[in-house]
């Protein structure tokens, strides 16, 4: 596998983990709201509220693990992006870019005249 393919796969993994994190955070918020409503109901048992809070805590722990994983993946991906950017900056010459822009503008102007 080429390094470029590996980095693309890593980007896809980061994207998937981010989507998963969003889903868990949404679930976490709903569980908190449900536990709060359950607490406000006089007929609810303390054990039911405790179980609801335990579920909230379990999802919170999963969210923490996803964030840790995402942090680790992002560090290496951002390092790759920085190295690639440094290479592009160091290997790019302004004169070549200006020449390409001038050639493109001249080409567009010549097409208009026809």
Buried (B, 14 or more C-beta within 10 A) or exposed (E): EEEEEEBEEBBEBBEEBBEBBEEBBEBBEEBBEEBEEBEEEEEBEEEBBEEBBEBBEEBBEBBEEBBEBBEEBBEEBEEBEEEEEEEEEEEEEEEEEEEEEEEEEEEEEEEEEE
